[in-house]
Amino acid sequence: MQATDQDARRSARADTKATAKKPSFFKMRAQLLDQGRTNTALARTDNMWATLKVYASGGENGLHTHPHEDHTFIVLQGSARYYDRLNIRGEPMPGDSKENKRVPVVVREGEFFE
């Protein structure tokens, strides 16, 4: 008996289900800041990762490039303004410059975003 295309598709779906990984879940709890920024790894696979970045009000941009990656930004509180490698006047702005607001981290003790 010869297998039909439909049988082949059913078999492929069964193989996919057998090798599919279960989802994982996480909660976000982020320390609020008075100054600087933090990075917290939330999830990672071979092809994707999620990082929670917390910026203080007026926080630094930490400008950099990833020529072979995409970014998604979700602002959970407040507002954000993003610039490429240029400042608001269209001039170059190095990531460690004073204008880019690179400063030490100062946490708000006992204050979190959850």
N, C-alpha and C positions, 0 to 999 in steps of 0.2 A: 504494500500500500504506500502510495506516494504522499508526502506531507503537502498540505496546501499552504498558500500564503497566510491564510488566517491562522492555521496551526503554528506556523513559524512566529507570527506576531504574539500569539498567546505564550509560547515558550520563551520568547525574549522578555515579555512582561514578567513572567514568573522568575526568570533569572535576575532581572533588575530588582524585584521585590526582595529576593533572597539576599542580595548583596547590598541593598540600600541600608544606610546608617540611620540610626534613630536620631531625632532632633535632640538638641540639648537646650536647656533654659538657664537664664541667669537673671539676676536682679541688678539694677544699677543703684549704687549709693556713692555719691560723689561729695567729697569734702569741698565746701565752698572756700573761696580764696579772697584775700584782701589784695594780693599782689602775685603776679607771675602766672604760670600755667602748669598743669599736670597732665600726664598721659597714663591711662590705665587700660591694660589689655582686657577685653571682654570675651572675645571668641577668636578662634583661628582654625583654618583648614589649610590644605595644600594650596588652594587657589584664592582664598579670601581671608581677611581678618577685620575685626572691628575693634576700634580703640576709642575709649571715652576720653575726650579732651576737655578739661575745665580751664577756663580763662577767667581771671579777675576782671572786674569792670574796667574798661579801658585797656584790657590786657594786650599782650604782645601778639604779633602775627606769627612769628617763627617761620618766616617765608622760606620755602625750599621747593624743589621740583621733583617729580617722579615721572619721567618720560614714558614709562610703560605701565602706569597704574592710573586708575580712576579714583576720585574722592567723592564722598557724599557728606554734606554737612547738615546736621539737624540742630537748630537752635532751640533748646528746651526752656530757656529763660532769658529774658532780656532781648537784645538785638545784636547783630554782627554786621560788619562791613569787611568785605574781602577784597584784597588787591593781589594782582599777580606779582611779578618781581619789580614792580614800580610803585612809587608812592602816589599820593593823591594828585600831585603835580606832574606825573608821568616821568619822574626821574628815578634812576636806579636806587634801590634800597637794600643794602646787605642785611641778611638775617640777624646778625649780631650787632646791628647799629643801634644807637641811642634812639633814633626815630622809630625803630621797630619794637622798642620798649622791652628789650630782653632784660629781665630783672630776676632776682632771687624769689623763690616761692614763699609767701606768708599765708598760712591757713587761717580760717575763721574757726577758732576752737568751738567744737560742739555744733557747728552748722553744716548741714548736708542737704544735697538735692537727692530725693528718693522718688 
